Structures are given as structure tokens and as C-alpha cells.
Amino acid sequence: MAKNEPKKNPPPKIENRKARHDFHIDETYEAGVVLKGTEVKSIREGKASLNEAFAYFRNGEIWLKNMYIKPYKFGSYNNHDERRDRKLLLKRREIREIDKSINQKGFTLVPLKLYFKGGYAKILLGLARGKKQYDKREDIKEKDVRRELDRKIKGSYNVNL
């Protein structure tokens, strides 16, 4: 690498922040995603969203539904459908574990994060149970208390030389 050559920015991590607010995450799984070329290019630009996405089990496979990937601006007729179903790549043992858990009452499979690892697009799936309204209020209260303590600790720290 030459001295004057600028450093490349790492690919963005696309997160579903609302998922941790709305669900208790019990277990996480890392899965590969089957993508088309223009989808990969759009994700590398950070033009994707997991906010309304969810995963479901169909015919012994796990599929991701409703994940938004903006069409690539230089894609022409090769561009992809924005919200098509995408197949997730997991080991057979993991698929069996997820199937058993989803069949239990109250569990769902929620995408938490989309990122690149070793050049491949990966998605972090969370096995989740829905939160009640009072659980959400407790989480907000804990976050506020933690923030106040951090502010007090930061403000009272003095260095005497």
C-alpha cells in the first residue's frame, strides 16, 4: 500500500435497534445471507434496513422476509427487488434448534445486525420473546439511572498534580 493512498472505510454495520427494545433476546445465531450482486453493493454503501424484517421457517430452511435493500444506482436492468425473501444459510443442527424453539409459544426469530465478515454478508439472528409494556418502561428507567450515575462520576473526577 502506497503512503499517499487513502484508507478504505470498513463496510457499515446495519443494526435493528428497535429489536432489543421490543424483545428479550435469549439466544443469537450467525447466518450467511444469499444475495445478488447489486444487493451486496448497496449493503456495502449502507443502504439497507432491518427495521421491519423477520425470519421464518419454511420447508426445512430459514428465510428472511421484509428486509429492505435499496436498488443499486448503477444496476440498470440487473437490479433486485427491494423486499424479496432471502434465504439464510445455517448449519442443519442450528436449523433444528431454531425450529424447536419457534414452535414453542411466544418465540420468534428477529434479525439484529447485518455486517460483513471475511467478505461475506452475515446476519445476526436473535431468538426472542416479546416484551410487555412494563418491561420496556423498566429498561428505560434503568438506562436513565445508568446515564445519571455516569454523569455524576464523570463530573466529580478531579486530578491533583
N, C-alpha and C positions, 0 to 999 in steps of 0.2 A: 504494500500500500504506500503510495507516494505521500510526502509530507503535506502538500497543498490540497490533497483530495479530501473533500468534506466527508464526515462520518454519516452513515446512513441511519435514519431513525428506525428503532425497532418497531415491528408491527404492533398496532394498538390492541389492547385487551378490551373486548366489549363485554360489559357486565350487565346483569339483571339485578339492580339494586333493590327493586321492589319485592323480589322473591324472598329475601331474608327478612323483610318487614312483614310479609303476609303469611309466611310458612315457618314451621320448626323443621330444620334440616337435620335428618337423622343420619344419613349416610351419603357419601358422594362417590361418583364413578366418573372416570375419564374415558371419553369415547371419541373415536375418529368420526369425521363427517364426510359423506360422499358429496362432492361439489363439482360444478362445472368450472371451466377456466375463467369465465368472466366473473363468476361469483367469488373466486379466490382473489382476483384483482380488486374487486370492490371491498372485500373484507380487509385487505391489506391497506386500503385507503381509510378504513374506519367507518365505512358507510353501511352499517348493519345494526339491527336492533333485536334484542331478545325479550322485550317487554311483554308481548302478548303470546310468546311461544310456549309450547308444552310438548312433552314426549308421550307417545302411546305405544302399546304393544299390538302388533298385527302379524299373523301368520309366522310366529316364531322369530320375528325381527322387531327392532325398536325403531320408530320413525319420529322425526321432529316435525311438528306442524306449526305453521303460522310464524316462522322466523322471517323477518324482513331483511332482505339484502337488496340494496338499491342497484338498478341496472347500471352496468359499466358504461361510462360516457363514450368510449371508443369501441363499443361492442358490436355495433351495426346489427345485422340480422342474426348474429350468433348469441345475442343477449338471452338471458334466462328469465323465467317467470319469477316475480318478486317474492311471492309467498308459497312456492311449491313445497311439497313434502320432501324431506331429505332423510335418507337412510343413515342410521348411526351404526358404527362399527364397534362391537363389543365382543368379548370372549363368550363362548357358549355358556360357561359356568356363571358369568355375571348376568347374562340374559335370563337364566333360570332363577337366580336370586331375585332379580328385579320383578319377574313375573309373579313369583310367590308373594312378594311384598305388595305389589299393586293390587292383587286380588284381595288383600286384607282391607277391611273397611277404613276409609279415611286417608289412605296413602295415595300420593300422586308423584309423578316424575317431572321435575322442573329444571330447565336449563339455567345455570347460574353464571357461567362465564364462557366466552368464546375467545380462543387465543391460538397462537402458532407455537408448535414445539417441534424442533428439528425439521422445519419446513412444511410440516403437516398441520392442517387445521384440526384443533381438538376442541371439544366442548365438555365442560364440567357439569354433570347432571347431579341433582340432589334428590334423594328420596325424601319426600316432605309430607308433613301433616299440616293442615290448615290451622291458623291461629284464630282464637276468638278475639273480640274487640278489646276485652280487658287485658289480654296478653300483650296486645300492641301498645296499650297505654302504659303498662308496666315497663316495657322495653324503652319507650320514650323517656319515662321517668328516670330509669337507670342511666340512660345516656346523658341526660341533663345533669344528674348528680355527679357523674364521672367528669363531665366538662367543667363544672364548678370547682371540683377538687383540683383538677389540673391547673385551672386559672389561679387558684389560691397558692398552690405550690410554686408555680412559676413566678408569681408576684412577690413572694416572701423570700426568695432565694437571694442572698447577698454574699458577695465575695469581699473579704477583708484582706488587704495586702499590707 
